[in-house]
Amino acid sequence: LRQIVKRSRDAKQVRRAQALLWLDQGEPVTNVARRQEVSRQTVYDWVRSFQERRHEPMAQRLRDRHRCGRPPEKGKAVEAFVERVMGTDPRQLGYHSPVWTIPLLCQHLKLEQGIEVSERTFRRCLKSMGYRYKRPRYVLSRRFPTWRQAKGGSSAA
């Protein structure tokens, strides 16, 4: 548990491991709950879950279990779209942008397939696919050699 507290990047996992360590050191449940800013019942639930999952690896025992729920509807369509479009230049498709941006991808998906997706959903899909998103940086064009003369300055500089 100490290794998980030191090395894990999952905040929930660290929080639960720390609570279990405090309990193991004899700290009362009330104090642990107060330190973690949760109810006593939550601390008891963490202990029960940790003990019930003895057959799983230590790190897995501290994570939330997989929850069933409504499956994402548009994620697969966005992933297929990204795989197909990402290698192309937006200018070849009639856009004035030299790079794909999230708003531009959302617009193109809506025009091409009629699927409307929020920018947040699109970013989430890109992240799950391993893409890293970076906003384009605009670079001012270089000045002409005769720019200074045109502005009334001397040409010697």
C-alpha positions in Angstrom: 0.0 0.0 0.0 2.9 2.4 0.7 4.2 1.9 -2.8 0.8 2.8 -4.2 0.6 5.9 -2.1 4.1 7.0 -3.3 3.9 6.0 -7.0 0.3 5.9 -8.2 -1.1 8.7 -10.3 -4.7 7.7 -9.7 -6.0 10.0 -6.9 -8.8 7.7 -5.8 -6.4 4.8 -5.5 -3.9 6.8 -3.4 -6.7 8.2 -1.2 -8.0 4.7 -0.5 -4.6 3.2 0.1 -3.8 6.1 2.6 -7.0 5.4 4.4 -6.3 1.7 4.7 -2.7 2.4 6.0 -4.1 4.7 8.7 -6.6 2.1 9.7 -3.8 -0.5 9.8 -1.9 1.8 12.1 -4.8 1.8 14.6 -6.4 5.1 13.6 -10.2 5.1 14.4 -12.6 5.1 11.4 -14.0 8.4 12.5 -10.6 10.1 12.3 -9.8 8.5 8.9 -13.2 9.6 7.5 -12.6 13.2 8.8 -9.1 13.3 7.3 -10.3 12.1 3.9 -13.5 14.3 4.1 -15.8 11.3 3.5 -18.4 9.6 5.6 -17.6 6.7 8.0 -19.7 4.5 5.7 -17.5 5.2 2.8 -14.4 4.2 4.7 -16.2 0.9 5.7 -17.1 0.4 2.1 -13.4 0.8 1.0 -12.3 -1.8 3.6 -15.0 -4.2 2.6 -14.2 -3.9 -1.1 -10.5 -4.3 -0.4 -11.1 -7.4 1.6 -13.6 -9.0 -0.8 -11.1 -8.6 -3.7 -8.2 -10.5 -2.2 -7.6 -12.6 -5.3 -6.9 -9.4 -7.4 -3.6 -7.5 -7.6 -3.1 -4.9 -4.9 -3.5 -1.9 -7.2 -6.7 -3.3 -8.7 -8.2 -3.9 -5.3 -8.2 -0.1 -4.7 -9.8 0.9 -8.0 -13.5 1.2 -8.7 -15.1 -1.8 -10.2 -16.3 -1.6 -13.8 -19.8 -0.2 -13.9 -22.3 -1.1 -16.5 -24.2 1.7 -18.0 -25.3 3.2 -21.3 -22.6 2.7 -23.9 -21.2 5.7 -25.7 -23.1 6.2 -29.0 -20.9 8.4 -31.0 -17.4 7.4 -29.9 -17.0 4.6 -32.5 -18.2 6.8 -35.3 -15.8 9.6 -34.3 -12.9 7.1 -34.1 -13.6 5.8 -37.6 -13.9 9.3 -38.9 -10.6 10.4 -37.3 -8.8 7.4 -38.7 -10.0 8.2 -42.2 -9.5 12.0 -42.1 -6.5 12.6 -39.9 -3.9 11.9 -42.7 -5.5 14.4 -45.1 -4.8 18.1 -45.4 -7.9 20.2 -44.6 -7.1 22.5 -47.6 -7.6 19.5 -50.0 -11.2 19.4 -48.7 -11.9 23.1 -49.2 -11.0 24.5 -45.8 -8.7 27.4 -45.3 -6.9 26.0 -42.3 -3.5 24.2 -42.8 -4.1 22.0 -39.8 -7.1 20.2 -38.3 -8.6 21.9 -35.3 -11.2 20.4 -33.0 -14.0 22.8 -34.2 -13.0 22.1 -37.8 -13.2 18.4 -37.2 -16.6 18.7 -35.5 -17.9 20.8 -38.4 -16.5 18.3 -41.1 -18.0 15.3 -39.3 -21.4 17.1 -39.2 -21.2 18.0 -42.9 -20.0 14.6 -44.0 -21.9 12.2 -41.8 -24.6 14.3 -40.2 -23.3 13.4 -36.7 -23.2 16.3 -34.3 -20.6 15.9 -31.6 -19.4 18.4 -28.9 -15.8 19.5 -28.9 -15.3 17.9 -25.5 -16.5 14.5 -26.8 -14.1 14.9 -29.8 -11.2 15.7 -27.5 -12.0 12.7 -25.3 -12.0 10.4 -28.4 -8.7 11.8 -29.6 -7.2 11.2 -26.2 -8.5 7.6 -26.0 -7.0 7.0 -29.5 -3.6 8.2 -28.3 -3.6 11.5 -30.2 -2.2 14.6 -28.5 -4.0 17.8 -29.2 -2.1 21.0 -29.5 -3.5 24.3 -30.6 -1.9 25.7 -33.8 0.6 28.5 -33.3 0.3 31.3 -35.8 3.5 32.6 -37.2 3.6 36.1 -38.7 5.0 36.2 -42.2 8.4 37.6 -42.8 8.8 41.2 -43.9 9.9 42.1 -47.4 13.4 43.5 -47.6 12.0 46.8 -48.9 9.5 47.1 -46.0 11.5 49.8 -44.1 11.7 52.0 -47.2 8.0 51.7 -47.9 7.4 52.9 -44.3 9.6 55.9 -44.9 12.7 54.7 -43.0 16.2 54.3 -44.2 17.3 51.2 -46.0 20.5 50.9 -43.9 20.0 48.8 -40.8 
